[in-house]
Amino acid sequence: MATKIAKKRLPDMLIEQDLVTQQQLTECMNLQRATGQSLPTVLVEKGYLSEEDLVITLSEQLGIPHIRVAHYSIPKEVLAEVPETLARQYQMLPVSVTGDVLTLAMADPLNIMALDDLRMLTSYEIEPVVAVASELRDAINRHYGGDKAESLYKSIVGGREAEDAALEELKEDNDIEDVSNLQVGAEDEPVKKLVRLILFNGLERGASDIHIEPFEKIMRIRYRVDGTLEEAKGPPKSLQHNLIARLKILAGCRIDEHRLPQDGRFRIRYNDREIDFRVGFLPVKFGEKVVLRVLDRGSLTLDLDMLGFEPQPMNAFREALQLPHGMILLTGPTGSGKTTTLYSALSKLCDIETNVVTVEDPVEYDLFGVNQVQVNARIKFTFADALRQILRQDPDVVMVGEIRDGETADVAVKAALTGHLVLSTLHTNDAAGVFPRLTDMGIEPFLVQSSVALAAAQRLLKRVCKECVERINVPDEVLERIQYRGFDYLDEVNWVRGRGCSKCKDSGYRGRVAVVEVLLNWPELQPLILNRASGYEIKQSAVACGMKSLRQNSLAKAAKGLSSIEQVLEHTPAD
């Protein structure tokens, strides 16, 4: 006769045994409702309850045995009684069949729905026993073929099925000359499914980059979300070569080249949006590391006014964009939103009367009405070469993806001095550093002073989660120490922080907001530039002329309740 399970609720059992507090239980039940995970899973993940304590409590309170399934060997005919999909869905494993009774190991024996479904499917009486959840997962993978990519990798997407229709490959280069066994493996359906799941998970998380990293015994998957890398469960090491080969096929790279770095790109459709991926392959000790940059056209804001800049930098941008010629240079670290700002500026300049040409490596987003040129280092078609050529195309506005060397800087400066408006990026710490940086690249100070119309520095601050935001009081001495000076255009100051919730994964932040300092080439700065003054001296003079620094613009964002003081201190230097 099958065991009758006492009608007790797990929360009541845990409170009776003093294993969790009421506050912890309430928190986890809220998370359970928000995420759809089971209550035991949430309790264990939060660290409020160990798996062993959970198993012992369920066993004692329900009067059913508990077993360790780590080393169980289950006959195939017993496994056949429970379909794999059902075993994975409900986290249960058939252990034995005796007469008309099926003994079933479960992580949650209180799941009456699972018991009823299996009872109707098999016509057996069900004898549940309780097992440690992590051991049960491993046993299910081991017995049902958990080394297959499709079944193992479902854990990466939190148990949700990625619909094949949600991810559709739009462009694929299959013209590979060497049809090797590796390529055949890369075309296997489990490998294709694995790649789609990695991409799907990254898009669901809102990642800007996906890192696939090979180590001696494992493969690691990490997603960069809101500027921070988050680790996810990786695929089996045995699929490493086929996985990377599949990505190379998609990106149009050579699958038989493992010694040299390679770059490529491909496009998919996700929820009726076209998503581009820029892919880089880098040889490392245990294979090839892959980084996929996610270029989501749907998330690109092509309206400068919608970027949310503070009044002084926004007014300075508008003033510079109305100039007939000169250089507009944007600086900042990789991933700080420089490309979005430049594209937004281009969209403001692009009209039927203006010839806009860009030189990029690579072309990240397609802009209608803009002539976009892709450089190609393999055939020695560099930024400088491309820039020289497009100056013969009668451009009004030129955008250079990045000024990387003295040759490109020289051509860009000459273009700005001969009647063109030139937009580009440069690597410096702040806006004032643009001038000494160009001088260091071999450009004469008088040419720098004559050509640069505007220099800007950009950063991205994490945005406080709207779901768990709360106001805080900040003492005056703290405001003084962080150099807060107040803002006339703010009617109300609202310092906030995020408590942490399921929506933001307990980080307190969700999304990011751009901050920028913008320096116009005021007449007061020109003697300093001519005399090769330091970036610090130029910055002090610019602040005296009315420039708001990165620190001040970031504090404005925090005072509006969009970000936190911690983010301001982390991402901006003191004035």
N, C-alpha and C positions, 0 to 999 in steps of 0.2 A: 504494500500500500504506500502510495506517495505521501511525503511529509506535508502536513498542514501547517502553513506559515501563520504565526500569530499576527493579528491585525494591529500591529504597532507601527507608529511613524518613526522614521529614522531621526528626525530632530528631537523627538521626545526621548528616544534612547540615549542620544548623545548628551542631552542636558541631565538626564538621570544619572549617568555615569561620570558627570563633571569633566567630560573630555573637551568640551568647547564652552565658551561663554555665550550668553544670549546675544550679545552685541556681535560676536563673530558669526554666529549662526544667521542672524538677520542680514548681515553684510553678504554672506555667501548665498543666501536664498535670493537676494536681489540680483546678485551676479548670475545665478542660475536662470532666473527669468529673462535677464537681458541677453545672455549668451546662448541659451539652449542646452548648456552642458548639464550633466547630472550633478546633483548636490554632492555626492561623495567625491567626484572629480574636482569640483571647485574647492571643497574643504582641503583636499590633499594638495592641490596646486598652490593654495594660499599658505600652506605650511601650518594650518591650525590643527591638523590631524594626520597622524602617520597611517600608512596603508595597513600596517600590522594591527594597530589599535582599532581601526575600522573593522577589519576582518574578525577580530576576537569579539568585539561588541556585537556585531551582527550574529555571530555564531552562538554566543551565550544568550542573547536576548530572544532570538528566534527559535532556539533549540534545534539548530541544524549543524551538521559537521562543517569544519573548514579543512581544506586540503591545499597542499603546495603542488602546483601543476608544472613547475619548472622542468622536472625531469620525467614527466609522464610520457609514455609511448602509447598512443591510442590507435587501435586497429582501424583500417580504412573503412570497413563496413560500419563501424560506429560513427565515424566522421560523416559518412554519407547520409546519416539520419538527419543532420542539421545543415541546411544550405549555407555556403560561405557568406553570402550577403547578410543572412539573418544573424549568423555568429558574430560578424563584425558590427552590425547595427546595434545589437543588444549586448555585445561583449560577453559572450557565453560560449562554452565548449562542451560537447558531449564527452563524457568520461567512460561510461559503460552502459550496456543494455542487459538487464536481467528479467527475463519473462516479458511482461508488458510495462516494465518500469525503465525509464531512461534517466540515468544519473547525469545531472547537468551542472558544471562548474560555472558560477556567475560572480561578477563583481558586485552586482546589486540584486540580491535575491528578493527584494521588495518590489521589483519591477513586474507587477501582475500582468501588464500588457504583453510582455515578452513571454511569460509562462503560458498565457492563454493562446497566443499566436502559435507557439510551438506545439502545444497540446492539440490544437485543431489540425495542424499540418501533419503531425506524425501519428496521431491516435494513441500515443503512449501516455501513461501517467508519468508526470515529471517529478523527479526527486532532486531538488536543488541543493547544492553545496556551495559554500562561499569560498572565493579564492582571491588572492592578492591581485589587484587590477593590473599592475605592471607585468607580473608573471603571466597573467592570463593573456594579455596582449601579445607577449612574445610567443606564447604557446599557440595562439591562433595563427600568427604569422608562420610559425614553424610547421604546423600541421596542414594548413591550407595553402602553403606556398607563398609565404610572406616575402620571399626574395624577389617576387615579381614586382616590377616597378609600379604597376597600376594599383595593386592592393596596398603596398607599403606606403606609397606616397599620399594616400588619402589623408593620412594624419597631418600632412603639411597644411592642408586647407581646412583644418579644424573639423574634419569629419563631413564636410560638405562636398557634394558631387559637383565637379566643374562640367557644365554642359558643353559638349563638343561644339554646339552652335554658338556658344558665347565667344569662342576664340576661333577665328577663321583666318588661315594664312592667305594673304593677298598676293604675296610675291615670293617666289622661291626659285633659286638657281640650282637646277639639277644637272647642268652641263659639266659634270665632273669627268675628266678624262680617265682617271684611274679608278675603275670600278672594282674595288677591293672588298675583302670580307668585312672590313671595318665599315664600309659604306652600307653594305647589306644589313649589318647589325643596326646601323643608325636609322634604317628605314623600317625596322620592326615596329609594329603598332604599340607595344608597351613603351618603347623609347619615345615615340611621338607623343604618346599620352603623358609621359613623364615631363617632357619639355613644356607641353601645354599647361600642365598643372603648376609648374614653376612660374610660368608667365602669369597664369591666372591668379595665383596667390599674391604675386607682386602687385598686380593691378588692383586686386581687392584691398590690399593694405595701403594703397596710395604711395607705393615706393617710387623714388626717383632713380634708383640704381639697384641692380640685382647682382650679387657677387656669388660666383660658384668657385670654390677653392678646394683643390685636392691636397690631402695630407697623406701620411704614410698608410694609415689604416681606415680613414674615413674621408667622406666628402662633406664639406660644410656649405650650407646655403645661408646667405645673409641678405637682408633687405634694408636699404637706407630709407627710413621713413622720417620725415621732418628733420632731416639732417643727422639722424642717429642710426647706426647700424643695429638691426635686430636679427638675432639668429633664429633660424627655423630648422625643423628636423630634416636632415639630409638624406639623399637617396643612397642605395647600397654602393659601396666602393666598386663592386664588380661591374657596374654600369657606367663607370667613369668615361671610358674611351668612346663608347657608343653615344653617350649623352653629349660629349663635346663634339664628336663628329656630326651629330644631328644639328647642333647649333652652327657649325661651320657650313653645312649644306644650306641652311636657311640664310646665312649671312653672305653666301657667295664666296667663301674662302676655300683654300686648298685643304682637304682633309688629310693629305699625306705629309703636310709640313708641320713638324712639331718643334723645330729648333729656333724659328724666328717668330717674332710677334706678328700678328695679323689683325686687320680691321675690316669690318663689314657692317652691313645693316640689312634689316628686313622689316616688313610691315605686316600687321595682323589687324583683324577687325574684332573689337571687343564691345559687346553691348551696343552695336550700331555706331561705334566710334572707330576711327582709324588711328592706330597707335604705331608709331615708329620705334624701333629699337636700334640703337647704335652699339655695336658689339666689338669688344677688344679682347684678343687672345694673347696671353703672356706666358712663355715657358717658365716654369718654376721647378723646384727640385723633384716633386712627385707628380708631375704632369703639366697641365696647362690651366692657368687661372683664367676665368672668363668674367668680364664685367659688362653687363648690359645696361646702357643708359636709356631710360624710358622717356620718350618724347611724345607727350600726349597733346595732340593738336586741340582737343576739346577743352583742355585746361589752360590753354594759352590765352592770356588777356592782352588783346591788341588795342587797348585804349589807355593811353598814358594817364588820363584823368582817373582811371579806375585802379591805379596802382596804390593809391592811398598815401602819396608823399605829403609831407608837411608843407605849409604855405611857402616858406622861403625856397626850398629846393624845387618845388613845382613851378614857381614863378620864374626861377632862374632857367629851368629847362625850357619853358615856353619862350623866354627871351632869346635863348641861344638857337632854338629851332627856326626862328624867324630870320636869322642871319643869312646872307647870300653865300658866304664862304667862311672857312675856318674849320678847326678840329674840335669835335666833341668826344672826349675820352672818358671811358667808364672803367673803373678799377674795382677789384674785389677778388676774393678767393674763388676757387672752383665751386660751382653749385650755389653761388650767392644771388642768382637771378639776373646777372648782367645781360644775358641773351634776351630774356623776356623784355627788359627795359629797352634795349636797342631796337627790337622788333616793334615794340609799341611806338617808339619814336619814328621809325620808318613808316609805319602805317599812317601816322599823322602827316608825314611829308608826302606820301604817295598820292598823287592825283593825276588827272589826264594831262596836265601841263608840265609835269616833272618827270624826268628820266632818272629812275633810281636803279643803281646797280650794286650788287654785293659780291664780295669775295669771301668765301667761307671754307672751313675745313673741320667737319663736313657741313653741308647744308642741313640745318637741323629742322626747320619748318618751311613749308612752301608758302610763299606770300604772293597772292594774286597782284599782278601789276608791277612786280619787282623782278628785274633780271638777275638771277642768282647764279653765280659762277662757283664751281667746285674746284679747289686746287687738288693737285695730284703729285705728291712727292716722288712717286715711282718713276714718273716720266719727267721729273725736274720742272714741273709747272708749279712754282712757288707763289706765295703771297705777293712778293715783289713783281714777279713776271706777270701774274694775273692783273695786278694793279696797273702796271704799265700799259697792258693791252686795253683794259676797259676805259682808260683815260682817252683812248682814241675812238670810243663809242659815244662821244658827246654826252657824258653824264652830267646831271645837275647835283645829284646826291650820291655819294659813294660810302658803302659800309664795308669795312675790313674786319673780318672776324676777330683777329688778334694781331697786334704789332709785336712780333717775336724777336726781331733782330734789327740791326742798324739799317740794313738795306731797305726793309719794308718801311721803317720809320722815315727814312729819307724820301722815299717816293710819296708817302702819305703827306708829309709836310709840304712838299712841292705841289701836290694836288690841292691842298688847302690854300696855298698862296697864289694859285692860278685860277681862282674863281669857283672852286668846288666846296661843297659842304661835306666833310669827311667825318664819319662816325666809326669808332673802333674801341677796343678794350686793351688794357695794359695791366701788368702785374705790379702794383705798388700797395703800400699799406693804407694810404689815405689819399684824398684828392690832391693835397699840396705836393705829395711825392711824385706826381706826374712830371713836373718841370725838371727837377734834378735827374729823374730817370731818363728822360729824353736826352738830356745833356750827356749823361753817362753813355748813351747809345751812339754818341758821336754827332749829334745835331748841335749846331752852333746856337748859343743862347739867344742871339738876336732873331734867329729863325723860329725858335720855340716861342719867344715872346710875341712874335707877329702872327703865328699860326694857331696857337691853342686858344679857342674861344671859351671853352668850359671843361672843367675836370670834375669828375664825380667819383665817390667811393660808395659801394653798396654792401649791405649785409642783410641776412635774413634772421629774424628773431622768431622763436617759437611762440605761437599764439596760445593764450590761456584757453583751456577747454571751456566752451560755453555751458556744458552740462553740469560742471562741478565748480564753477567760478564762485569765489567768495571775496568780499571786500576785507581789506586789512588796514590797520592804522600804522603809519610809518612815522617814527619820532623825528623831530626837527633836526636833531644832531645827525641822524642817518641821511636825511635829505641833503644836509650841508656836506657831508662826507662824500656823497656820490655826485656832488656838483649840480644839484637841481636848482634852477634859477627861476622857475615859473614861466608860464606862457600866457600872454595877454589874450590869445584867441580861444583859450579853454574856459568855458563857463563853469565847469565842474572838474575837480581832480578826483580820480577814482582808482586808487591803488588796489590791485587784486592779486590773487594767486589761485591755482587749481588744487582742490583737495585730492583729486584722483578718483576716477570712476571707471566703469567697464568700457565706456565709449573711448576714453583716452588711454586705456590699459594702465590705469593708476599712475600715469606720468604727470597729470595735471595740464598737459599741453596737447593741442590737436590743431594741426595746420601751422602755417608760418606767415609772417607779415614782413614786407620789405621796408628797410630804412636806408636813407641815402644822405650823404652830405654833398653839396654842390657848390663849387667854387667858380665864379665867373672871373674872367681875366680883367679885374678892375685896374684902372690906371695906377693906383697906389702900389700894385704888385710888380709892375713892369721893371722898375729899377732893380728890385731884388732878383728877378729872373735874369736880367742882363748881367748882374754881378755874381751869378752862380750861388745864390743864397741857399741855405739848407731848407729842407721841407718844413722843419719846425718854424723857422723865421717866416716863411711864406704863409703858413697856417695862421700864425698869430696875427699877421697883417690882414689876412682874409677875414678872420673873426671880427677884427676891428671894422672891416668894411661891411659887415652884416651877415657873414656866412654862419649858419648854424652847424655845429659839428655833429659827427656821428653820435657822440654821447648825448648831446642835447636833443637831437631828433629821436633817438631811441627812448630817452626819458619821456618825451611827449607821447610816444606809443604806450608806455607803461602808465602814464598819468591818465590816459584815455581808457584804461582797463583792457587794452588789447594784448599786452605782454606783461612780463613781471620784471621786477628790479633785478632779480638774479640773472635773467637773460641779458639785460642791459650791461651788467658788470662782466658777464662772460664774453660778450661779443664786441664790446667797444672799449677803446683805450681812454684813459682820463685826459681831459683837456689840458 
